[in-house]
Amino acid sequence: RSNFVGPLPSSIGLLTQLRELYISYTSISGPIPPEIAGLSALEAFAAHSLSGPGLGQLPDEIGHLPRLLDLDLTSSGLTGTIPKSINMLHRLRELILDWNSLIGDFPPLSPHLTSLTLLVGHNELSGGLENLSGLPATFRSRDFSLSHNKITGTIPAGLFTGAVDFFRVKLAHNKLEGTIPD
């Protein structure tokens, strides 16, 4: 643990060569400033297990980080929706947003993704899984968890078609119905 408190300063966007930003286990609070889009070299951003009031709404600018590979904001006090700009993160390997208060539909992911650990369980996400059915046929995932949300409807027929490697899929504790497609 460290004793960092308060918001991230907007001047963080001036660190254009920063590759990794780890502010986990602190009392940093939100919002994440829109100037985060200035971190054009950022590959990893982790702000999990925050003890303060949280980060609030995930800004649309999070999708404007062209080199981002890993985003871990578990238990960071996120609220609101996951921005649609997340589909612009073509290099993403890990999207971990577990244990927050996120609501709304899960937005479409980049069709360029070939491998992704997706953990967004224990939120209040709703809607269906249709936006996830556009993943490439060679898609791989070590962990794919949307459990403990309010997701409704059926599992789309093409969701796992051609999937080469799924280690763990968690869809429990939702409002899904119907059969599991071939």
N, C-alpha and C positions, 0 to 999 in steps of 0.2 A: 504494500500500500504506500501511496505517497499522499502528501497533503495539498495537492493542487485543488483549488476551489474556483468557482465562478465559470463564466462562459469562455469559449475559445475566442480569442481576439480576431477581428477581421483581418489584421495584419498577417495572419497565418497564410493567406493567399500569396504573400510575397516570397514564400519559400518554394520557389519554382523547381528546385532540384531535389526537394525532399522525396524520398522513396518510400519510407515507412513511418507511420504515425501511430504510436501505441500510447493511449491514455487510459488504459483500463485500470480498474481498482482505484479510482480517484473520486473526487467530488465535483468533477467538471459538470457543468450544467449547460443546457442549450440556450438558444438554438445553435445548430451548426451554421456558421455564417456562410452566405452565398459565395463569399470570396474563396471558399474551398475549391472552387473550379479553377483557381490559379495554380493548384498543385498538379501541374500537367505531367510530372514524373512519378506521381504517387502510385505505388503498386500494392501497398497494404495499409489498411486503416482499421484499427481495433480500438473500440471504446466500450468494452463489455464490463459488466459487474460494477456499474457506477453506484456510488452511495448517496449522491445528491438527488435533486428533484428530477434529473433526467434531461435528455436532449430535445424532447418535444418532436415536432414535425421534421421528418427527413426532407431536406431541401431538394428541389428539382435539380440543382446544380451537381448533386452527387452523380448524376448520369453523365457529367461532362468531364470525367476523369479517364482519359483514353487508355491509360496504362494500368488501371486498377485491376488487380487479380483477386485480392482477398478483402472482403468487407465483413467484419464481425462486430455487430452492435447488440449482442445478447444482453438482456437485462440492463438496457441503457435508458429506459424511460421514454422510448419512442412512442409517439401518438400519431393519429391521422392515418393517411393512406401511404402506400408505397408508391413513390412517384413513377409515372410512366417512362421517364427518362432512363430508368434502370435498364431498359432494352437497348440502350446505346453502349452498354458495357460489354463489348464484344470479346474481351479477354478474361472475363470473370471466371474464377475457379471455385471461389467460396462466397456464398451469400448466406450469412448467418444472422438472423433477426429474431431468434427465439426469445420468449419470455418478455414481451413488450405489450403494448396496447394498440397494435396496428389494426385498422378496420378497412372495410371495402374489399373490392375484387383484387386478386393478384394480377398485376399487369403482365403483358406479354414479355417474354425474355428474348434476347437476341437470337435470331436463327443461326448465327455464326458460332454459338457455343457448342463445344464438343464434349466438355466434361465440366460438371458443376456439383459441388456439395451444396445442397439447398436445404437449409434448416430454418423454417419460419413457424414452428409450432408454438403453442401456448400464446396465441394472440386472439384477436376477434375478427379475423379475416372471414369474409363471406363471399357469396357468389359461387360460380362453378369453376371447373378446372379447364375450361375451353382455352384459355389464354396460354396454357402450358402445352397444348397439343401441337404446336408448331416447332417443337424441338427437332433437330436433325435426326435422321435415321441411325446415325452412328453415335448417338448421344450416350455418354457414360456418366454414372453418378455413384459415388461411394455411399452417400447418405442423401435421401430425398424425403424430407419430413414436412408435412403440412398438418400434423396431428394437433388435436386440441384447439380447433378453430370452429367456425360456423359455416364451413363449406358445404354447399348443397348440390343436388343433382346427381348425375351419374359420372362414372369415369369414362372420358372420351375414348372411343375405339382406337384412335391412333396415338394415345399418350405414350405407350411403351413399345409401339411397333418398331422393330428393328433395333431396339436398344441393345447394345452390345454387352453392357456390364452395369448391373444395378446390384449393389451390395445390400442395401437396406432401404425399404420403402415403408414410410409410416403415414397412413391416412386415417388412423383411428380417431375416435372422439370428434367426429364431424357429423354432418347430416346427409352423408352420401347414401345412395340407394341403387338398386339394380344389381346386375351381375358384373363380375370382373371380366373385361373383354379379353379375347385371345391375343 
